[in-house]
């Protein structure tokens, strides 16, 4: 019985670790996109726009990050309540 519980905890940990790796990859892609847009705006010679765009992109990215975290947390709560 204890071994089954331990095996279940290890499996859950592995699943969480995999989700974390995927979330980090998404986060990295978002920031690469932000950097690309900033670089494109700065090479176009729109420095002031680039600064404002940087603020907008960073706040949008943090909003998306928080929304994704909330969604994942909500899914975890709803699935754990079913068991």
DSSP file (Angstrom, degrees, kcal/mol; ACC not computed):
  #  RESIDUE AA STRUCTURE BP1 BP2  ACC     N-H-->O    O-->H-N    N-H-->O    O-->H-N    TCO  KAPPA ALPHA  PHI   PSI    X-CA   Y-CA   Z-CA
    1    1 A X     >        0   0    0      0, 0.0     4,-2.0     0, 0.0     5,-0.1   0.000 360.0 360.0 360.0 -46.5    0.0    0.0    0.0
    2    2 A X  H  >  +     0   0    0      1,-0.2     4,-2.4     2,-0.2     5,-0.2   0.880 360.0  53.6 -66.9 -36.3    2.8    2.4    0.9
    3    3 A X  H  > S+     0   0    0      2,-0.2     4,-2.7     1,-0.2    -1,-0.2   0.882 107.2  51.2 -64.9 -38.0    4.8    1.5   -2.2
    4    4 A X  H  > S+     0   0    0      2,-0.2     4,-2.3     1,-0.2    -1,-0.2   0.915 110.9  48.4 -65.3 -41.7    1.7    2.3   -4.4
    5    5 A X  H  X S+     0   0    0     -4,-2.0     4,-2.2     2,-0.2    -2,-0.2   0.906 112.5  48.3 -63.4 -41.4    1.4    5.7   -2.7
    6    6 A X  H  X S+     0   0    0     -4,-2.4     4,-2.3     2,-0.2    -2,-0.2   0.914 111.2  49.9 -65.7 -42.6    5.0    6.4   -3.2
    7    7 A X  H  X S+     0   0    0     -4,-2.7     4,-2.2     1,-0.2    -2,-0.2   0.886 110.2  51.4 -62.8 -38.7    4.9    5.3   -6.8
    8    8 A X  H  X S+     0   0    0     -4,-2.3     4,-2.5     2,-0.2    -1,-0.2   0.904 109.2  50.0 -65.0 -41.5    1.9    7.6   -7.4
    9    9 A X  H  X S+     0   0    0     -4,-2.2     4,-2.5     2,-0.2    -2,-0.2   0.905 110.4  49.9 -64.5 -40.6    3.7   10.5   -5.8
   10   10 A X  H  X S+     0   0    0     -4,-2.3     4,-2.3     2,-0.2    -1,-0.2   0.897 111.0  49.5 -64.1 -39.7    6.7    9.9   -8.1
   11   11 A X  H  X S+     0   0    0     -4,-2.2     4,-2.2     2,-0.2    -2,-0.2   0.909 111.2  48.7 -65.2 -42.4    4.5    9.8  -11.1
   12   12 A X  H  X S+     0   0    0     -4,-2.5     4,-2.6     2,-0.2    -2,-0.2   0.901 110.7  51.4 -63.8 -40.3    2.7   13.0  -10.1
   13   13 A X  H  X S+     0   0    0     -4,-2.5     4,-2.6     2,-0.2    -2,-0.2   0.916 109.4  49.8 -62.3 -43.4    6.1   14.7   -9.6
   14   14 A X  H  X S+     0   0    0     -4,-2.3     4,-2.2     2,-0.2    -1,-0.2   0.895 111.0  49.9 -63.1 -39.7    7.3   13.5  -13.0
   15   15 A X  H  X S+     0   0    0     -4,-2.2     4,-2.4     2,-0.2    -2,-0.2   0.924 111.8  47.7 -63.9 -44.0    4.1   14.9  -14.6
   16   16 A X  H  X S+     0   0    0     -4,-2.6     4,-2.5     1,-0.2    -2,-0.2   0.890 110.7  51.8 -64.4 -38.9    4.5   18.3  -12.8
   17   17 A X  H  X S+     0   0    0     -4,-2.6     4,-2.1     2,-0.2    -1,-0.2   0.907 110.2  48.9 -64.2 -40.6    8.2   18.4  -13.9
   18   18 A X  H  X S+     0   0    0     -4,-2.2     4,-2.1     2,-0.2    -2,-0.2   0.911 111.4  49.3 -64.9 -42.7    7.1   17.8  -17.5
   19   19 A X  H  X S+     0   0    0     -4,-2.4     4,-2.5     1,-0.2    -2,-0.2   0.902 110.0  52.5 -61.3 -40.7    4.4   20.5  -17.3
   20   20 A X  H  X S+     0   0    0     -4,-2.5     4,-2.4     1,-0.2    -2,-0.2   0.904 107.8  50.3 -63.0 -42.1    7.0   22.9  -15.8
   21   21 A X  H  X S+     0   0    0     -4,-2.1     4,-2.0     1,-0.2    -1,-0.2   0.908 111.9  47.9 -63.2 -41.9    9.4   22.2  -18.7
   22   22 A X  H  X S+     0   0    0     -4,-2.1     4,-2.3     2,-0.2    -2,-0.2   0.891 111.1  51.1 -65.8 -38.9    6.7   22.9  -21.3
   23   23 A X  H  X S+     0   0    0     -4,-2.5     4,-2.4     2,-0.2    -2,-0.2   0.898 109.4  50.1 -66.0 -40.3    5.7   26.1  -19.4
   24   24 A X  H  X S+     0   0    0     -4,-2.4     4,-2.5     2,-0.2    -1,-0.2   0.886 109.5  51.8 -63.8 -38.4    9.3   27.3  -19.5
   25   25 A X  H  X S+     0   0    0     -4,-2.0     4,-2.3     2,-0.2    -2,-0.2   0.914 110.4  47.9 -65.0 -42.1    9.5   26.6  -23.2
   26   26 A X  H  X S+     0   0    0     -4,-2.3     4,-2.4     2,-0.2    -2,-0.2   0.923 111.7  50.6 -62.0 -43.7    6.3   28.6  -23.8
   27   27 A X  H  X S+     0   0    0     -4,-2.4     4,-2.3     1,-0.2    -2,-0.2   0.906 109.9  49.9 -61.2 -43.0    7.7   31.4  -21.7
   28   28 A X  H  X S+     0   0    0     -4,-2.5     4,-2.2     1,-0.2    -1,-0.2   0.906 110.7  49.6 -63.3 -42.5   11.0   31.4  -23.6
   29   29 A X  H  X S+     0   0    0     -4,-2.3     4,-2.2     2,-0.2    -2,-0.2   0.892 109.6  52.0 -65.1 -39.0    9.1   31.5  -27.0
   30   30 A X  H  X S+     0   0    0     -4,-2.4     4,-2.2     1,-0.2    -2,-0.2   0.941 112.0  45.4 -61.2 -47.3    7.0   34.5  -25.8
   31   31 A X  H  X S+     0   0    0     -4,-2.3     4,-2.5     1,-0.2    -1,-0.2   0.837 109.7  54.7 -69.5 -31.5   10.0   36.4  -24.8
   32   32 A X  H  X S+     0   0    0     -4,-2.2     4,-2.2     2,-0.2    -1,-0.2   0.905 109.4  49.0 -64.3 -40.1   11.8   35.6  -28.0
   33   33 A X  H  X S+     0   0    0     -4,-2.2     4,-2.3     2,-0.2    -2,-0.2   0.897 110.6  49.9 -64.5 -40.8    8.8   37.0  -29.9
   34   34 A X  H  X S+     0   0    0     -4,-2.2     4,-2.6     1,-0.2    -2,-0.2   0.932 111.5  48.4 -63.0 -45.6    8.9   40.1  -27.7
   35   35 A X  H  X S+     0   0    0     -4,-2.5     4,-2.6     1,-0.2    -2,-0.2   0.886 110.1  52.6 -62.5 -38.4   12.6   40.6  -28.4
   36   36 A X  H  X S+     0   0    0     -4,-2.2     4,-2.6     2,-0.2    -1,-0.2   0.926 110.8  46.3 -63.0 -45.2   12.0   40.1  -32.1
   37   37 A X  H  X S+     0   0    0     -4,-2.3     4,-2.4     2,-0.2    -2,-0.2   0.908 113.2  49.7 -65.5 -41.5    9.3   42.8  -32.2
   38   38 A X  H  X S+     0   0    0     -4,-2.6     4,-2.4     2,-0.2    -2,-0.2   0.927 112.5  47.3 -62.1 -43.9   11.4   45.2  -30.2
   39   39 A X  H  X S+     0   0    0     -4,-2.6     4,-2.5     1,-0.2    -2,-0.2   0.908 111.8  50.3 -64.8 -41.6   14.4   44.6  -32.6
   40   40 A X  H  X S+     0   0    0     -4,-2.6     4,-1.2     1,-0.2    -1,-0.2   0.899 112.4  47.2 -63.5 -40.3   12.2   45.0  -35.7
   41   41 A X  H  <>S+     0   0    0     -4,-2.4     5,-2.0     1,-0.2     4,-0.2   0.893 112.9  48.3 -68.8 -39.1   10.8   48.3  -34.3
   42   42 A X  H ><5S+     0   0    0     -4,-2.4     3,-1.2     1,-0.2    -2,-0.2   0.876 110.0  51.1 -72.0 -35.1   14.2   49.6  -33.3
   43   43 A X  H 3<5S+     0   0    0     -4,-2.5    -1,-0.2     1,-0.3    -2,-0.2   0.778 103.2  60.4 -71.0 -24.0   15.8   48.8  -36.7
   44   44 A X  T 3<5S-     0   0    0     -4,-1.2    -1,-0.3    -5,-0.2    -2,-0.2   0.557 119.9-113.2 -77.6  -6.0   12.9   50.6  -38.4
   45   45 A X  T < 5S+     0   0    0     -3,-1.2     2,-0.9    -4,-0.2     3,-0.2   0.702  77.3 130.4  85.8  19.7   14.1   53.7  -36.5
   46   46 A X     >< +     0   0    0     -5,-2.0     4,-2.2     1,-0.2    -1,-0.1  -0.660  20.1 159.3-107.0  75.9   11.1   54.0  -34.3
   47   47 A X  H  > S+     0   0    0     -2,-0.9     4,-2.2     2,-0.2    -1,-0.2   0.927  72.4  46.6 -67.4 -46.7   12.8   54.4  -31.0
   48   48 A X  H  > S+     0   0    0      1,-0.2     4,-2.1     2,-0.2     5,-0.2   0.923 114.6  47.9 -64.0 -43.3   10.0   56.0  -29.0
   49   49 A X  H  > S+     0   0    0      1,-0.2     4,-3.2     2,-0.2    -1,-0.2   0.896 108.6  55.8 -61.5 -39.9    7.5   53.4  -30.3
   50   50 A X  H  X S+     0   0    0     -4,-2.2     4,-2.4     2,-0.2    -2,-0.2   0.902 106.7  49.5 -60.9 -42.0    9.9   50.7  -29.4
   51   51 A X  H  X S+     0   0    0     -4,-2.2     4,-1.7     2,-0.2    -1,-0.2   0.936 114.9  43.4 -63.4 -45.7   10.1   51.9  -25.8
   52   52 A X  H  X S+     0   0    0     -4,-2.1     4,-2.5     1,-0.2    -2,-0.2   0.896 113.0  52.6 -66.0 -39.5    6.3   52.0  -25.6
   53   53 A X  H  X S+     0   0    0     -4,-3.2     4,-3.4     1,-0.2     5,-0.3   0.884 105.7  55.2 -63.4 -38.3    6.0   48.7  -27.3
   54   54 A X  H  X S+     0   0    0     -4,-2.4     4,-2.5    -5,-0.2    -1,-0.2   0.915 109.7  45.8 -60.5 -43.4    8.4   47.1  -24.9
   55   55 A X  H  X S+     0   0    0     -4,-1.7     4,-2.3     2,-0.2    -2,-0.2   0.923 115.5  46.9 -64.8 -44.1    6.2   48.2  -22.0
   56   56 A X  H  X S+     0   0    0     -4,-2.5     4,-2.7     2,-0.2    -2,-0.2   0.929 114.3  46.8 -63.9 -45.9    3.1   47.0  -23.7
   57   57 A X  H  X S+     0   0    0     -4,-3.4     4,-2.9     2,-0.2     5,-0.2   0.917 112.7  49.1 -64.3 -43.1    4.7   43.7  -24.6
   58   58 A X  H  X S+     0   0    0     -4,-2.5     4,-2.2    -5,-0.3    -1,-0.2   0.909 114.1  45.0 -64.7 -40.9    6.1   43.1  -21.2
   59   59 A X  H  X S+     0   0    0     -4,-2.3     4,-2.1     2,-0.2    -1,-0.2   0.891 114.7  49.1 -70.4 -37.0    2.8   43.9  -19.5
   60   60 A X  H  X S+     0   0    0     -4,-2.7     4,-2.7    -5,-0.2    -2,-0.2   0.907 110.9  50.4 -65.9 -40.6    0.9   41.7  -22.0
   61   61 A X  H  X S+     0   0    0     -4,-2.9     4,-2.6     1,-0.2    -2,-0.2   0.909 111.2  47.7 -64.3 -41.3    3.3   38.9  -21.5
   62   62 A X  H  X S+     0   0    0     -4,-2.2     4,-2.5     2,-0.2    -1,-0.2   0.881 111.5  51.4 -68.4 -35.0    3.0   39.0  -17.7
   63   63 A X  H  X S+     0   0    0     -4,-2.1     4,-2.4     2,-0.2    -2,-0.2   0.932 112.4  45.4 -64.1 -45.3   -0.8   39.1  -18.1
   64   64 A X  H  X S+     0   0    0     -4,-2.7     4,-2.6     2,-0.2    -2,-0.2   0.895 112.1  52.7 -63.5 -39.9   -0.7   36.0  -20.4
   65   65 A X  H  X S+     0   0    0     -4,-2.6     4,-2.3     2,-0.2    -2,-0.2   0.927 112.1  44.6 -61.6 -46.3    1.7   34.3  -17.9
   66   66 A X  H  X S+     0   0    0     -4,-2.5     4,-2.5     2,-0.2    -1,-0.2   0.879 112.7  51.8 -67.0 -37.9   -0.7   35.0  -15.0
   67   67 A X  H  X S+     0   0    0     -4,-2.4     4,-2.4     2,-0.2    -2,-0.2   0.912 111.1  47.3 -64.8 -42.5   -3.7   33.9  -17.0
   68   68 A X  H  X S+     0   0    0     -4,-2.6     4,-2.6     2,-0.2    -2,-0.2   0.906 112.2  49.9 -64.9 -41.6   -2.0   30.6  -17.9
   69   69 A X  H  X S+     0   0    0     -4,-2.3     4,-2.6     2,-0.2    -2,-0.2   0.911 111.8  48.3 -64.0 -41.7   -0.9   30.0  -14.3
   70   70 A X  H  X S+     0   0    0     -4,-2.5     4,-2.8     2,-0.2    -2,-0.2   0.915 111.5  50.3 -63.4 -42.6   -4.5   30.7  -13.1
   71   71 A X  H  X S+     0   0    0     -4,-2.4     4,-2.3     2,-0.2    -2,-0.2   0.918 112.5  46.0 -62.4 -44.1   -5.9   28.4  -15.8
   72   72 A X  H  X S+     0   0    0     -4,-2.6     4,-2.5     2,-0.2    -1,-0.2   0.921 113.4  49.3 -65.3 -43.2   -3.5   25.6  -14.8
   73   73 A X  H  X S+     0   0    0     -4,-2.6     4,-2.3     1,-0.2    -2,-0.2   0.907 111.2  50.0 -61.2 -41.6   -4.2   26.1  -11.1
   74   74 A X  H  X S+     0   0    0     -4,-2.8     4,-2.4     2,-0.2    -2,-0.2   0.894 111.0  49.0 -66.0 -39.8   -7.9   26.0  -11.8
   75   75 A X  H  X S+     0   0    0     -4,-2.3     4,-2.4     2,-0.2     5,-0.2   0.914 110.9  50.4 -64.4 -42.5   -7.6   22.8  -13.8
   76   76 A X  H  X S+     0   0    0     -4,-2.5     4,-2.2     1,-0.2    -2,-0.2   0.900 112.3  47.0 -62.6 -40.7   -5.5   21.2  -11.1
   77   77 A X  H  X S+     0   0    0     -4,-2.3     4,-1.8     2,-0.2    -2,-0.2   0.917 113.2  47.7 -67.5 -43.4   -8.1   22.1   -8.4
   78   78 A X  H  X S+     0   0    0     -4,-2.4     4,-0.7     1,-0.2    -2,-0.2   0.865 115.2  45.0 -69.6 -33.9  -11.1   20.9  -10.5
   79   79 A X  H  X S+     0   0    0     -4,-2.4     4,-0.6     1,-0.2     3,-0.3   0.870 113.3  49.3 -76.9 -34.8   -9.4   17.6  -11.3
   80   80 A X  H >< S+     0   0    0     -4,-2.2     3,-0.5    -5,-0.2    -2,-0.2   0.805 105.8  57.9 -73.8 -26.1   -8.2   17.0   -7.8
   81   81 A X  H 3< S+     0   0    0     -4,-1.8    -1,-0.2     1,-0.2    -2,-0.2   0.767  98.6  61.1 -71.8 -23.5  -11.7   17.7   -6.4
   82   82 A X  H 3<        0   0    0     -4,-0.7    -1,-0.2    -3,-0.3    -2,-0.2   0.763 360.0 360.0 -73.8 -23.6  -13.0   14.9   -8.6
   83   83 A X    <<        0   0    0     -4,-0.6    -1,-0.2    -3,-0.5    -2,-0.2   0.449 360.0 360.0 -91.7 360.0  -10.9   12.3   -6.8
